[in-house]
Amino acid sequence: MDFHLKKLPQEEADKLRSVAIHDLKPFVPMPAPVYVFMRQNQKFVSVKGPLDFFIPDELARLQSFGEFYFPECVDSAAAYVHAAKQVRAILEWTPMLRTRSGNQEPVVFAPASYEISDAVMRILGPLWGSGPAIEPFFAAIFATELCTLLPSDLMEAARERDVTGYEHALIQAGWSVFLALNLGYVELAFINRLYERVFRHYGLGEAFPEVAVGAGAELEDLITFSHDVMAGREFEQVNPSAWSGRAEGVARKIAARFQRFTTQFKLHGTALATIHGERGFADV
């Protein structure tokens, strides 16, 4: 992704966020440009762009710098990372076995799928911002934290094939996952399969295999719908007008979900997170 400010003066230090290099994992897409401080010329120099990833050799070679630095706009991405951790905790929840009073037989206590979906929706609602709207870039960052990391050889192959195509695949996969959760898909294994297979399609040109038995036409509609809604708008905000008036069942279903956001849950989003403008980094 093109971004401005490949170098930053030392005076910008107070606006940057630091992380120890040894705490960073390889093959994790970055939520913003990454800088190191060059003591020789007293400048922060970018070493990795947004959505790109480090390989182990790169991290080893850069260890002597001690810390990586991110621009302050990474704070916006942090809200999506935190929300993804909350959602994953819900989806990974293990039913508890308890014994009822006077009964020696253990009973499984587990929430119904609609209860899980409602809990997830309460977390997702504010992520749409006060628009409501969301930039798909942040959906990609959300999915990076929620899902199992993509296989390293797959990520390297997609990036080597085409850097722009890799970025598009990562955003499209994350966007598909984000919409799937909004539509009530709350099985983590399914979400992980969807994430990888959408990435494979857009990153390596692979045909879509069946993601889950029984998902059927709605899944096909979801994949097509998520692409159509975002087509040509990977780095722009998407709002409910994108599916207003569309006839697909998926479009009607997500419209109904937004009605619940604004009525039943009475959620009010925070300020719209953006990679553009004075505090952003995007040149697109």
C-alpha positions, 0 to 999 in steps of 0.5 A, spaced: 500 500 500 502 506 498 503 511 504 506 517 505 512 519 510 517 514 509 521 518 513 519 522 520 524 527 524 526 525 531 521 531 533 515 526 531 517 521 537 512 523 542 506 521 536 509 514 535 507 508 539 513 503 540 513 495 541 519 491 542 521 487 536 522 481 540 514 481 541 512 481 534 511 475 531 512 473 523 507 473 518 502 478 522 500 483 517 501 490 520 496 495 522 500 501 519 507 503 517 513 500 521 519 505 523 526 504 526 530 509 529 536 511 525 541 514 530 546 516 525 541 521 522 536 522 527 530 520 523 525 514 523 525 510 517 520 506 514 521 498 514 515 495 512 508 498 509 501 497 512 498 490 511 505 487 509 509 482 514 515 480 517 519 474 515 523 471 521 530 473 518 527 480 517 526 480 525 532 477 526 536 482 522 532 488 525 533 486 533 539 490 534 534 496 533 530 494 539 523 497 538 519 498 532 515 505 532 508 506 529 504 512 527 498 514 532 493 512 527 495 505 529 490 507 535 484 506 531 486 499 529 487 497 536 480 498 537 478 493 532 484 488 535 481 488 542 474 487 539 476 481 535 479 478 541 473 479 545 469 475 539 474 470 539 473 469 546 466 468 545 466 463 539 472 459 543 467 458 549 467 451 552 460 449 554 461 447 562 458 441 565 455 442 571 451 437 576 444 439 578 442 439 585 439 432 587 441 429 580 448 426 579 448 426 571 452 432 569 448 437 564 451 441 559 450 448 560 451 452 553 448 458 550 444 458 544 447 460 537 442 466 537 445 468 544 452 467 541 450 471 535 447 477 539 453 477 544 458 478 538 453 483 535 454 487 541 461 488 540 461 489 532 456 494 532 460 500 535 466 498 530 461 501 524 462 508 527 457 513 528 456 513 520 455 508 521 460 506 516 467 502 516 473 502 512 475 495 510 482 496 511 480 495 519 476 489 517 482 486 515 486 488 521 480 485 525 480 478 522 488 478 522 486 478 530 480 473 530 482 468 525 488 463 525 494 466 522 494 464 514 499 459 512 506 462 511 507 459 505 501 462 502 502 469 504 509 469 501 506 466 495 501 471 494 505 477 495 511 474 491 505 473 485 503 480 486 503 485 492 497 489 490 493 482 489 496 480 496 493 486 499 486 486 495 486 478 498 487 480 505 482 486 505 477 481 501 478 475 506 477 480 512 471 483 509 468 477 508 469 474 515 467 481 518 460 481 514 459 473 515 459 475 523 454 480 522 450 475 518 450 471 524 455 466 522 458 464 529 462 458 528 470 459 529 472 453 524 467 456 519 470 463 519 477 460 519 476 456 513 472 462 510 478 467 511 483 462 508 479 460 502 477 467 500 484 469 501 486 463 496 481 465 491 484 473 490 491 472 492 492 466 488 487 465 483 484 459 486 477 457 485 472 457 491 471 450 494 466 449 498 467 452 505 462 448 509 457 442 508 450 445 508 452 453 507 449 452 500 447 458 496 447 463 502 454 462 502 455 463 495 451 469 496 455 472 501 462 471 498 459 475 491 455 480 496 462 482 500 466 483 493 460 487 490 459 491 496 467 493 496 469 492 489 473 498 487 472 501 494 478 497 498 480 503 501 474 507 502 468 507 507 462 502 506 456 504 509 449 501 509 447 505 502 452 499 499 446 494 500 440 498 500 435 496 495 439 490 493 435 484 492 439 478 495 437 475 501 444 476 504 443 484 503 436 483 506 439 480 512 444 484 513 439 490 513 435 487 518 441 486 523 442 494 522 435 495 524 437 491 530 443 495 531 439 502 532 433 499 535 434 493 540 441 494 542 441 502 541 448 502 539 452 508 538 458 508 534 465 511 536 468 516 531 469 513 524 476 510 524 480 512 518 487 511 514 486 517 511 487 525 513 492 528 517 492 522 522 492 517 517 497 514 512 494 512 506 496 515 499 490 512 496 
